[in-house]
Amino acid sequence: MLLEQINQPEDLKRLSIAELEELAGEIRQFLIEKLSVTGGHLAPNLGVVELTIALHTLFHSPYDKLIFDVGHQAYVHKILTGRKDRFDTLRKYKGLCGFVKRSESEHDVWEAGHSSTSLSAAMGMAMARDLKGEHNKVVAVIGDGAITGGMALEAMNHIGHEKKNLIVILNDNEMSIAPNVGAIHNYLSKIRSDRHYLKAKEELEHLLKKIPAIGGTLAKTAEKLKDSLKYFVLNGVWFEELGFTYIGPVDGHNLTVLLETLKQAEKVNGPVLVHVVTTKGKGYTPAEKDSLSWHGAGPYKIESGQMLKAVGHPMYTEVFGNTLIELSEKDSRIVAVTPAMPGGSGLLKFAKRFPDRMIDVGIAEQHAATLCAGLASEGLKPVYAVYSTFLQRAYDQVVHDICRPKLNVMFAIDRAGFVGPDGETHQGVYDIPFLRTLPNMVLMMPKDERELRNMMQTALEYNEGPIAYRYPRINGTGASTEETPTAIPIGTWETVRDGDHVAVLAVGPMVQIAEEAAELLAKEGIQLRVVNARFIKPIDEAYLLELAEIGMPIITMEEGAIQGGFGSSVMEFYAEKGVVNQQVKLMGVPDYFVEHGSVKEQREEVGLTVQHLMVEVKASLPRKRQRA
């Protein structure tokens, strides 16, 4: 097999076109087989096999900088840069990262888990190159969904102004995670389909080449004629107006054409955009037919394409989606908003049931937040369904456009807590610190599915400003979802299990862990009080004062950052009230980025387990009792 002979990009340069095409087939088979066991981003990577081979054949990584936007289409890049023998560890604890990672390889010159950053990074590297007097190439690969992101558009504006030498590869597969939306997507569709322009341009260029000597004024006239043709056939020539030389569209699965096109782009002075059209899921029929489901897949059967899903209770995301439909049947003010994540956020059923009340803004988290503010200002009830990690991108809008004017936006924060294989770029462990510090914000987290439904009803009835409920990327506990949702009094906690030795103030899934620890500790004569601290903000001040009055040691437990988190708010409260002798121990995520693995492994790493809690409880007991 050719793939066995490829250990570094330089090994590609000795292969013929026919051999490179054969290699492409082997890489596709390799990906299909490996990901059937580990799971991962199959469809995006099957779509860029030829493109990645062409890039590494022509350019000289890592001297030349190859930058992949987001990174979940970089598996082929990993295979070609010496990591194919580790693919059995992909997305596993201490194994290969599912995204590009600088500490993993010198060929990973940029890493990102969020989209639309590659062009800014490329511009920075190009400017650094020129300031240092170097001559390497800078190439950024960005998808047609990511290029609509505000950050990418800002970068394009700057790149076109500065005229630095760099190449942007627009990987156009008509998809991000969900089908793309918006005017730019429609514009790209027009370019893809307008063969009349392509044919006319070729014929004009062929005719001009037949003229023996074109110079001076005649040459300028010829260029103007070509430009006029572009405006005559296409409505806009947007990329060239921004300052890019536009090449394309080209077939992203034809290696001969790709290599010729990239060589042409390499010779262009100034920024050039190569428009490459690819098929997401190329070479694997199930993924080609349903690239949405196969964007990020779990383990599957290769022959049938059947996903091997774990048996268990419905995930919180599903409970959210079903409950939102139930609430929307009764309240026509509800509008769902998502930044390109209708499937991942559990909104596909909602979109089908209420198509006019479902808004997908594309990869535009900032715009989505302020759009919700606008909807709320007109009396509607917008639900901003967003992953915790993606909400980080809209922080300024949450502060200024939602919290400051006290607009009644409801935040449905999915993937709150550890996210497993997606790892450090996607961990939802920072939203508690950045949301709880904002004036006018209410922040909740349920202990089970029933409570999530009740919190959604609470948010719907709340009219005093923004309110958020966060929930994890795990299966529920099995709590009944049959009862009609009822509102919970704002800022109240719940005693799940009584005890008089130590109180654990647990948030979300940590309640279940605390209950399990309480059962085991009871056998040793230790009575642990388990408190469902369902309101992260406002906290239950009366409950905290009661605990201080009886002098009960407290342990706070949250699957979120310790710095500035829920536990910090408890200590801040006691400091403000002048309670100086209250014993408080904080358990949460330490001050470092937790890498990929299973949620169980991630919790074990940071000490959010039954066993770790039992140790902390015993350490919190009065010394007299410890000796007993």
NUROBA-997546 format. One record per residue (C-alpha): residue in one letter; x, y, z. Coordinates in nm, 3 decimals, padded with zeros to 5 digits. Each point is the difference from the previous one (the first is absolute). Example, Ala and Ser with C-alpha at 12.3 -4.5 7.8 and 13.67 -1.06 7.14 Angstrom:
REM residues 2
(a (01.230 -00.450 00.780))
(s (00.137 00.344 -00.066))
END
This chain:
REM residues 628
(m (00.000 00.000 00.000))
(l (00.119 00.350 -00.082))
(l (-00.128 00.137 00.331))
(e (00.248 -00.216 00.189))
(q (00.280 00.184 -00.179))
(i (-00.123 00.348 00.094))
(n (00.147 00.118 00.330))
(q (00.059 00.369 -00.075))
(p (-00.129 00.243 -00.265))
(e (00.327 -00.017 -00.192))
(d (-00.082 -00.363 -00.086))
(l (-00.284 00.124 -00.222))
(k (00.227 00.193 -00.232))
(r (00.143 -00.312 -00.163))
(l (-00.341 -00.140 -00.094))
(s (-00.165 00.031 -00.340))
(i (-00.352 00.134 -00.047))
(a (-00.127 -00.356 -00.041))
(e (00.168 -00.102 00.325))
(l (-00.140 00.303 00.183))
(e (-00.348 -00.097 -00.118))
(e (00.058 -00.353 00.124))
(l (00.117 00.142 00.332))
(a (-00.320 00.203 00.026))
(g (-00.204 -00.319 -00.022))
(e (00.213 -00.166 00.269))
(i (-00.038 00.298 00.234))
(r (-00.378 -00.007 -00.041))
(q (-00.009 -00.368 00.087))
(f (00.233 00.062 00.295))
(l (-00.229 00.273 00.135))
(i (-00.316 -00.207 -00.045))
(e (00.152 -00.297 00.183))
(k (00.165 00.192 00.286))
(l (-00.293 00.230 00.074))
(s (-00.245 -00.291 00.002))
(v (00.168 -00.091 00.331))
(t (00.093 00.337 00.154))
(g (-00.265 00.224 -00.151))
(g (00.091 00.349 -00.116))
(h (-00.050 00.256 -00.275))
(l (-00.032 -00.236 -00.294))
(a (-00.190 00.194 -00.269))
(p (00.213 00.318 00.013))
(n (00.321 -00.198 -00.037))
(l (-00.119 -00.223 -00.282))
(g (-00.074 00.320 -00.188))
(v (00.354 00.143 00.019))
(v (00.215 -00.303 -00.080))
(e (00.119 00.118 -00.344))
(l (00.026 00.362 00.113))
(t (00.224 -00.089 00.296))
(i (00.216 -00.228 -00.213))
(a (00.041 00.281 -00.256))
(l (00.095 00.253 00.267))
(h (00.265 -00.224 00.153))
(t (00.131 -00.103 -00.343))
(l (00.052 00.355 -00.120))
(f (00.093 00.187 00.317))
(h (00.268 -00.071 00.260))
(s (-00.152 -00.037 00.345))
(p (00.088 00.119 00.261))
(y (00.216 00.261 -00.176))
(d (-00.305 00.097 -00.200))
(k (-00.289 00.062 00.237))
(l (-00.312 -00.211 -00.060))
(i (-00.284 00.129 00.219))
(f (-00.323 -00.197 00.041))
(d (-00.310 00.185 00.115))
(v (-00.166 -00.174 00.298))
(g (00.218 -00.308 -00.050))
(h (-00.259 -00.274 -00.024))
(q (00.090 -00.042 -00.368))
(a (00.368 -00.057 00.082))
(y (00.008 -00.379 00.048))
(v (00.159 -00.044 -00.344))
(h (00.258 00.259 00.096))
(k (00.077 -00.202 00.314))
(i (00.032 -00.321 -00.204))
(l (00.246 00.161 -00.242))
(t (00.212 00.154 00.276))
(g (00.109 -00.311 00.187))
(r (-00.297 -00.080 00.221))
(k (-00.182 -00.280 -00.183))
(d (00.140 -00.263 00.237))
(r (-00.173 00.173 00.293))
(f (-00.345 00.023 -00.157))
(d (-00.137 -00.276 00.222))
(t (00.034 00.254 00.284))
(l (-00.192 00.278 -00.178))
(r (-00.210 00.205 00.247))
(k (00.086 -00.245 00.278))
(y (00.152 00.096 00.334))
(k (00.367 00.092 -00.049))
(g (-00.032 -00.089 -00.369))
(l (-00.013 00.201 -00.324))
(c (-00.207 00.315 00.020))
(g (-00.298 00.026 -00.234))
(f (00.113 00.350 -00.095))
(v (00.331 00.150 -00.111))
(k (00.226 00.040 00.305))
(r (00.329 00.188 00.006))
(s (00.153 -00.217 00.272))
(e (-00.076 -00.314 -00.203))
(s (00.203 00.077 -00.313))
(e (00.220 00.269 -00.153))
(h (-00.232 -00.017 -00.301))
(d (-00.293 00.126 00.211))
(v (00.081 00.369 -00.024))
(w (-00.345 00.116 00.112))
(e (-00.263 -00.156 00.222))
(a (-00.366 00.086 00.046))
(g (-00.326 -00.159 00.106))
(h (-00.211 00.294 -00.113))
(s (-00.044 00.102 -00.362))
(s (00.095 00.308 -00.202))
(t (00.340 00.063 00.164))
(s (00.233 -00.130 -00.273))
(l (00.010 00.315 -00.214))
(s (00.098 00.225 00.290))
(a (00.270 -00.249 00.100))
(a (00.123 -00.021 -00.360))
(m (00.021 00.377 -00.025))
(g (00.196 00.014 00.324))
(m (00.245 -00.263 -00.126))
(a (00.035 00.172 -00.338))
(m (00.076 00.334 00.166))
(a (00.248 -00.168 00.236))
(r (00.170 -00.164 -00.298))
(d (00.042 00.333 -00.177))
(l (00.121 00.178 00.314))
(k (00.265 -00.271 00.046))
(g (00.101 00.009 -00.367))
(e (-00.095 -00.362 -00.062))
(h (-00.156 -00.153 -00.311))
(n (-00.221 -00.289 00.103))
(k (-00.353 -00.047 -00.131))
(v (-00.308 00.043 00.220))
(v (-00.311 -00.201 -00.092))
(a (-00.330 00.004 00.188))
(v (-00.274 -00.259 -00.061))
(i (-00.346 00.123 00.096))
(g (-00.348 -00.140 -00.065))
(d (-00.287 00.178 -00.171))
(g (-00.189 -00.003 00.330))
(a (00.290 00.141 00.202))
(i (00.074 00.277 -00.249))
(t (-00.335 00.160 00.084))
(g (00.113 00.046 00.361))
(g (00.056 00.360 00.099))
(m (00.364 -00.055 00.094))
(a (00.077 -00.147 -00.343))
(l (-00.162 00.296 -00.174))
(e (00.199 00.243 00.215))
(a (00.319 -00.183 -00.096))
(m (-00.086 00.000 -00.370))
(n (-00.054 00.374 00.012))
(h (00.344 00.050 00.156))
(i (00.175 -00.249 -00.229))
(g (-00.143 00.169 -00.309))
(h (00.120 00.337 00.127))
(e (00.355 -00.104 00.090))
(k (00.055 -00.209 -00.317))
(k (00.226 -00.250 00.175))
(n (00.097 -00.318 -00.183))
(l (-00.215 -00.280 00.132))
(i (-00.231 -00.266 -00.137))
(v (-00.351 -00.066 00.126))
(i (-00.152 -00.335 -00.096))
(l (-00.378 00.020 00.016))
(n (-00.115 -00.358 00.058))
(d (-00.353 00.024 -00.134))
(n (-00.207 -00.308 00.089))
(e (-00.325 00.192 00.054))
(m (00.004 -00.105 00.367))
(s (00.148 00.098 00.334))
(i (-00.152 -00.230 00.261))
(a (-00.349 00.085 -00.115))
(p (-00.095 00.123 -00.348))
(n (00.137 00.349 -00.049))
(v (-00.224 00.304 -00.006))
(g (00.032 00.358 -00.115))
(a (00.081 00.228 -00.289))
(i (00.365 -00.105 -00.032))
(h (-00.102 -00.366 -00.025))
(n (-00.244 00.093 -00.277))
(y (00.272 00.197 -00.176))
(l (00.234 -00.299 00.005))
(s (-00.279 -00.214 -00.142))
(k (-00.027 00.243 -00.290))
(i (00.373 -00.022 -00.067))
(r (-00.005 -00.380 00.017))
(s (-00.283 -00.025 -00.248))
(d (00.089 00.273 -00.248))
(r (00.182 -00.198 -00.267))
(h (-00.081 00.267 -00.261))
(y (00.239 00.242 00.167))
(l (00.275 -00.262 00.025))
(k (-00.032 -00.100 -00.363))
(a (-00.017 00.360 -00.123))
(k (00.305 00.097 00.203))
(e (00.201 -00.291 -00.142))
(e (-00.099 00.087 -00.356))
(l (00.093 00.367 00.048))
(e (00.339 -00.087 00.149))
(h (00.065 -00.242 -00.288))
(l (-00.086 00.272 -00.252))
(l (00.227 00.259 00.166))
(k (00.294 -00.243 -00.002))
(k (-00.027 -00.024 -00.381))
(i (00.084 00.371 -00.035))
(p (00.377 00.013 -00.074))
(a (00.098 00.285 00.233))
(i (-00.220 00.150 00.263))
(g (00.163 00.285 00.187))
(g (-00.066 00.333 00.162))
(t (-00.348 00.138 -00.056))
(l (-00.122 -00.306 -00.188))
(a (00.094 -00.228 00.290))
(k (-00.188 00.222 00.245))
(t (-00.299 00.002 -00.232))
(a (00.006 -00.380 -00.011))
(e (-00.001 -00.021 00.379))
(k (-00.290 00.246 00.018))
(l (-00.184 -00.213 -00.256))
(k (00.045 -00.308 00.218))
(d (-00.116 00.195 00.305))
(s (-00.305 00.123 -00.186))
(l (-00.082 -00.357 -00.095))
(k (00.002 -00.098 00.367))
(y (-00.243 00.278 00.085))
(f (-00.214 -00.081 -00.302))
(v (-00.039 -00.369 00.086))
(l (00.021 00.000 00.380))
(n (-00.185 00.226 00.238))
(g (00.285 00.122 00.214))
(v (00.363 -00.135 -00.009))
(w (00.013 00.036 00.372))
(f (00.336 -00.156 00.076))
(e (00.184 00.204 -00.260))
(e (-00.168 00.316 00.121))
(l (00.144 -00.080 00.344))
(g (00.347 -00.010 -00.150))
(f (00.049 -00.372 -00.069))
(t (00.092 -00.163 -00.327))
(y (-00.276 -00.255 -00.043))
(i (00.071 -00.341 -00.157))
(g (-00.274 -00.254 -00.044))
(p (-00.217 -00.173 00.059))
(v (00.206 -00.316 -00.044))
(d (-00.076 -00.367 00.062))
(g (00.134 -00.084 00.345))
(h (00.026 -00.369 -00.083))
(n (00.212 00.033 -00.316))
(l (00.363 -00.009 00.107))
(t (00.135 00.110 -00.338))
(v (-00.219 00.310 -00.003))
(l (00.067 00.073 00.367))
(l (00.377 -00.011 -00.041))
(e (-00.007 00.216 -00.313))
(t (-00.230 00.251 00.170))
(l (00.210 00.021 00.314))
(k (00.315 00.052 -00.208))
(q (-00.180 00.284 -00.175))
(a (-00.107 00.149 00.333))
(e (00.355 -00.024 00.132))
(k (00.118 00.236 -00.274))
(v (-00.257 00.270 00.071))
(n (00.129 00.317 00.161))
(g (-00.230 00.097 00.286))
(p (-00.286 -00.190 00.161))
(v (-00.166 -00.271 -00.205))
(l (-00.315 -00.199 00.069))
(v (-00.030 -00.347 -00.153))
(h (-00.361 -00.117 -00.006))
(v (00.003 -00.382 00.033))
(v (-00.327 -00.191 -00.025))
(t (-00.004 -00.327 00.195))
(t (-00.252 -00.261 00.110))
(k (-00.034 -00.052 00.372))
(g (00.017 -00.372 00.077))
(k (00.161 -00.079 -00.339))
(g (00.057 -00.372 -00.055))
(y (-00.230 -00.137 00.271))
(t (-00.360 -00.019 -00.112))
(p (-00.170 00.043 00.340))
(a (00.207 00.312 00.070))
(e (-00.062 00.145 -00.347))
(k (-00.376 -00.048 00.036))
(d (-00.019 00.145 00.352))
(s (00.303 00.217 00.068))
(l (-00.182 00.167 00.289))
(s (-00.021 -00.321 00.205))
(w (00.351 -00.100 -00.106))
(h (00.164 00.332 00.078))
(g (00.097 -00.127 00.343))
(a (-00.087 -00.367 00.032))
(g (00.032 -00.254 00.275))
(p (00.112 -00.359 -00.070))
(y (-00.187 -00.169 -00.287))
(k (-00.028 -00.312 -00.214))
(i (00.192 00.061 -00.323))
(e (-00.214 -00.217 -00.225))
(s (-00.339 00.138 00.098))
(g (00.093 00.340 00.142))
(q (-00.200 -00.080 00.313))
(m (00.105 00.213 00.296))
(l (00.086 -00.195 00.315))
(k (-00.174 00.217 00.255))
(a (00.024 -00.068 00.371))
(v (-00.322 -00.111 00.166))
(g (-00.121 00.234 00.273))
(h (-00.240 00.271 00.100))
(p (-00.060 00.288 -00.245))
(m (00.269 00.267 -00.006))
(y (-00.074 00.337 00.151))
(t (00.014 00.153 -00.349))
(e (-00.291 -00.217 -00.110))
(v (-00.199 00.088 00.312))
(f (00.059 00.369 -00.072))
(g (-00.116 -00.031 -00.361))
(n (-00.317 -00.191 00.086))
(t (-00.088 00.233 00.287))
(l (00.051 00.309 -00.214))
(i (-00.257 -00.133 -00.247))
(e (-00.239 -00.069 00.287))
(l (00.036 00.353 00.137))
(s (-00.022 00.157 -00.345))
(e (-00.331 -00.171 -00.069))
(k (-00.144 00.215 00.279))
(d (00.202 00.320 -00.046))
(s (00.035 00.150 -00.346))
(r (00.258 00.252 00.122))
(i (00.275 -00.264 00.017))
(v (00.261 00.020 -00.277))
(a (00.302 -00.231 -00.020))
(v (00.334 00.142 -00.115))
(t (00.314 -00.202 -00.074))
(p (00.342 00.081 -00.153))
(a (00.021 -00.285 -00.255))
(m (-00.079 -00.275 00.253))
(p (-00.364 -00.106 -00.050))
(g (00.088 -00.370 00.019))
(g (00.253 00.015 00.282))
(s (-00.230 00.223 00.203))
(g (-00.299 -00.232 -00.035))
(l (-00.206 00.240 -00.212))
(l (-00.068 -00.204 -00.314))
(k (-00.342 -00.111 00.121))
(f (-00.080 00.355 00.106))
(a (00.100 00.129 -00.344))
(k (-00.232 -00.247 -00.165))
(r (-00.288 00.084 00.233))
(f (00.053 00.379 00.005))
(p (00.199 00.093 -00.313))
(d (-00.090 00.370 00.029))
(r (00.120 00.014 00.360))
(m (00.334 -00.171 -00.061))
(i (00.292 00.232 -00.082))
(d (00.340 -00.139 -00.103))
(v (00.239 00.291 -00.048))
(g (00.298 -00.208 -00.113))
(i (00.338 00.015 00.173))
(a (-00.068 00.336 00.161))
(e (-00.027 -00.028 00.378))
(q (00.033 00.374 00.057))
(h (-00.272 00.083 -00.248))
(a (-00.225 -00.269 00.151))
(a (00.030 00.158 00.346))
(t (-00.088 00.350 -00.111))
(l (-00.272 -00.135 -00.229))
(c (-00.154 -00.157 00.310))
(a (00.024 00.336 00.173))
(g (-00.189 00.158 -00.285))
(l (-00.269 -00.268 00.012))
(a (-00.035 00.039 00.376))
(s (-00.025 00.378 -00.028))
(e (-00.314 -00.052 -00.209))
(g (-00.167 -00.229 00.253))
(l (00.092 -00.341 -00.141))
(k (00.157 -00.280 00.205))
(p (00.324 -00.093 -00.177))
(v (00.178 -00.320 00.105))
(y (00.367 00.017 -00.093))
(a (00.103 -00.367 -00.034))
(v (00.379 -00.007 00.006))
(y (00.288 -00.212 00.124))
(s (00.178 00.138 00.305))
(t (00.329 00.028 -00.186))
(f (-00.159 00.189 -00.290))
(l (-00.180 00.243 00.229))
(q (00.346 00.124 00.098))
(r (00.020 00.161 -00.343))
(a (-00.300 00.221 00.073))
(y (00.107 00.123 00.342))
(d (00.005 00.368 -00.089))
(q (-00.349 -00.019 -00.145))
(v (-00.132 -00.180 00.309))
(v (00.149 00.274 00.218))
(h (-00.099 00.308 -00.194))
(d (-00.299 -00.094 -00.212))
(i (-00.184 -00.239 00.232))
(c (00.097 00.038 00.365))
(r (00.043 00.375 00.011))
(p (-00.350 00.082 -00.136))
(k (-00.148 -00.296 00.194))
(l (-00.145 -00.165 -00.309))
(n (-00.189 -00.324 00.055))
(v (00.216 -00.237 -00.204))
(m (-00.005 -00.367 00.101))
(f (00.332 -00.182 -00.037))
(a (-00.006 -00.377 -00.053))
(i (00.367 -00.082 00.064))
(d (00.079 -00.348 -00.126))
(r (00.325 -00.196 00.057))
(a (00.040 00.163 00.342))
(g (00.280 -00.179 00.182))
(f (00.237 -00.255 -00.150))
(v (-00.067 -00.107 -00.359))
(g (00.216 -00.310 -00.032))
(p (00.186 -00.066 -00.328))
(d (-00.031 00.355 -00.137))
(g (00.230 00.106 00.279))
(e (00.148 00.325 00.118))
(t (-00.128 00.233 -00.273))
(h (-00.359 -00.113 00.064))
(q (-00.012 -00.048 00.377))
(g (-00.298 00.189 00.140))
(v (00.166 00.095 00.327))
(y (00.033 00.378 -00.027))
(d (-00.355 00.127 -00.043))
(i (-00.073 00.008 00.375))
(p (00.284 00.247 00.075))
(f (-00.075 00.227 -00.294))
(l (-00.378 00.001 00.042))
(r (-00.044 00.013 00.376))
(t (00.199 00.324 00.024))
(l (-00.242 00.184 -00.231))
(p (-00.268 00.221 00.154))
(n (-00.362 -00.102 -00.068))
(m (00.092 -00.358 -00.100))
(v (-00.176 -00.304 00.151))
(l (00.189 -00.329 -00.039))
(m (-00.134 -00.351 00.071))
(m (00.104 -00.362 -00.044))
(p (-00.226 -00.304 00.050))
(k (00.081 -00.320 00.188))
(d (-00.214 -00.209 -00.241))
(e (-00.232 00.008 -00.301))
(r (-00.311 00.093 00.197))
(e (00.174 00.298 00.150))
(l (00.123 00.115 -00.342))
(r (-00.362 00.012 -00.115))
(n (-00.093 00.196 00.311))
(m (00.282 00.244 -00.061))
(m (-00.118 00.055 -00.356))
(q (-00.344 00.086 00.138))
(t (00.166 00.227 00.258))
(a (00.185 00.184 -00.275))
(l (-00.316 00.038 -00.205))
(e (-00.189 00.156 00.291))
(y (00.291 00.226 00.098))
(n (-00.025 00.355 -00.138))
(e (00.267 00.193 00.192))
(g (00.294 -00.046 -00.235))
(p (00.228 -00.271 -00.143))
(i (-00.022 -00.350 00.144))
(a (00.209 -00.306 -00.083))
(y (-00.026 -00.371 00.059))
(r (00.306 -00.211 -00.068))
(y (00.006 -00.377 -00.049))
(p (00.266 -00.262 -00.074))
(r (00.085 -00.218 -00.299))
(i (-00.101 -00.323 00.170))
(n (-00.299 -00.227 00.035))
(g (-00.256 00.092 00.261))
(t (-00.057 -00.182 00.326))
(g (-00.331 -00.154 -00.100))
(a (-00.217 00.253 00.185))
(s (-00.356 00.016 -00.129))
(t (-00.082 00.262 -00.263))
(e (-00.371 -00.070 -00.001))
(e (-00.107 00.266 00.250))
(t (-00.096 00.346 -00.121))
(p (00.299 00.235 00.056))
(t (-00.038 00.236 00.296))
(a (00.202 00.308 00.087))
(i (00.257 -00.003 00.280))
(p (00.026 00.299 00.236))
(i (00.302 00.202 -00.112))
(g (00.307 -00.042 00.218))
(t (-00.115 -00.299 00.206))
(w (00.199 -00.314 00.068))
(e (-00.128 -00.348 00.082))
(t (00.110 -00.243 00.271))
(v (00.021 -00.333 -00.180))
(r (00.131 -00.196 00.299))
(d (00.014 00.122 00.358))
(g (00.304 -00.037 00.224))
(d (00.170 00.187 00.280))
(h (00.372 -00.062 -00.043))
(v (00.103 00.164 -00.332))
(a (-00.206 00.175 -00.271))
(v (00.083 -00.047 -00.367))
(l (-00.135 00.280 -00.219))
(a (-00.008 -00.179 -00.335))
(v (-00.075 00.142 -00.343))
(g (-00.163 -00.203 -00.281))
(p (00.142 -00.353 -00.048))
(m (00.206 00.040 00.315))
(v (-00.321 -00.050 00.200))
(q (-00.013 -00.364 -00.107))
(i (00.366 -00.048 00.089))
(a (-00.063 00.154 00.342))
(e (-00.297 -00.231 00.058))
(e (00.210 -00.305 -00.081))
(a (00.270 00.118 00.241))
(a (-00.261 00.063 00.270))
(e (-00.122 -00.362 -00.028))
(l (00.350 -00.135 00.052))
(l (00.086 00.244 00.279))
(a (-00.320 -00.088 00.186))
(k (00.136 -00.354 00.042))
(e (00.292 00.155 00.188))
(g (-00.228 00.206 00.221))
(i (00.059 00.329 -00.182))
(q (-00.318 00.189 -00.086))
(l (00.058 00.211 -00.312))
(r (-00.252 00.266 -00.088))
(v (-00.045 00.026 -00.378))
(v (-00.126 00.336 -00.125))
(n (-00.113 00.054 -00.358))
(a (00.145 00.347 -00.062))
(r (-00.213 00.039 -00.310))
(f (00.025 00.378 -00.005))
(i (00.359 00.103 -00.062))
(k (-00.114 00.360 -00.007))
(p (-00.169 00.124 00.207))
(i (00.126 -00.232 00.271))
(d (-00.224 -00.102 00.290))
(e (00.130 00.244 00.260))
(a (-00.244 -00.113 00.269))
(y (00.121 -00.359 -00.035))
(l (00.364 00.109 00.027))
(l (-00.069 00.202 00.312))
(e (-00.177 -00.299 00.154))
(l (00.304 -00.221 -00.064))
(a (00.227 00.261 00.151))
(e (-00.221 00.032 00.305))
(i (00.025 -00.369 00.080))
(g (00.370 -00.007 -00.093))
(m (-00.029 -00.281 -00.254))
(p (00.309 -00.044 -00.226))
(i (-00.076 00.058 -00.369))
(i (00.137 -00.155 -00.316))
(t (-00.101 00.153 -00.333))
(m (00.010 -00.227 -00.304))
(e (-00.031 00.119 -00.360))
(e (00.112 -00.124 -00.341))
(g (00.134 00.343 -00.081))
(a (00.300 00.222 00.062))
(i (00.078 00.051 00.367))
(q (00.131 00.353 -00.064))
(g (-00.301 00.227 00.002))
(g (-00.243 -00.291 00.007))
(f (-00.295 -00.096 00.218))
(g (00.217 -00.086 00.299))
(s (00.167 00.339 -00.026))
(s (-00.340 00.166 00.024))
(v (-00.066 -00.185 00.329))
(m (00.330 00.121 00.148))
(e (-00.063 00.353 -00.128))
(f (-00.338 -00.001 00.175))
(y (00.146 -00.103 00.334))
(a (00.276 00.260 -00.035))
(e (-00.257 00.269 -00.076))
(k (-00.210 -00.098 00.303))
(g (00.302 -00.012 00.228))
(v (-00.032 -00.373 00.070))
(v (00.361 -00.084 00.078))
(n (-00.007 -00.348 00.150))
(q (-00.202 -00.182 -00.263))
(q (00.189 -00.298 -00.143))
(v (-00.033 -00.022 -00.380))
(k (00.183 -00.238 -00.234))
(l (-00.028 00.053 -00.377))
(m (-00.005 -00.292 -00.246))
(g (-00.001 00.076 -00.371))
(v (00.221 00.030 -00.306))
(p (00.355 00.125 00.079))
(d (00.175 00.281 -00.183))
(y (00.110 -00.188 -00.314))
(f (-00.160 -00.126 -00.321))
(v (-00.123 -00.358 00.038))
(e (00.071 -00.203 -00.312))
(h (-00.211 -00.253 -00.189))
(g (-00.112 -00.337 00.134))
(s (-00.323 -00.136 00.140))
(v (-00.202 00.213 00.244))
(k (00.073 -00.262 00.265))
(e (00.374 00.031 -00.057))
(q (-00.017 00.379 00.004))
(r (-00.189 00.000 00.330))
(e (00.250 -00.245 00.144))
(e (00.289 00.223 -00.106))
(v (-00.134 00.305 00.185))
(g (-00.139 -00.188 00.299))
(l (-00.374 00.031 -00.063))
(t (-00.086 -00.355 00.101))
(v (-00.174 -00.183 00.283))
(q (00.332 -00.115 00.143))
(h (00.157 00.345 -00.006))
(l (-00.306 00.151 00.162))
(m (00.007 -00.260 00.279))
(v (00.361 00.092 00.074))
(e (-00.087 00.369 00.017))
(v (-00.302 -00.064 00.222))
(k (00.209 -00.193 00.251))
(a (00.266 00.273 -00.006))
(s (-00.270 00.259 00.072))
(l (-00.127 -00.173 00.314))
(p (00.107 00.142 00.338))
(r (00.325 -00.162 00.118))
(k (-00.173 -00.167 00.293))
(r (-00.233 -00.178 -00.237))
(q (00.285 -00.093 -00.238))
(r (00.181 -00.180 00.286))
(a (-00.321 -00.181 00.090))
END
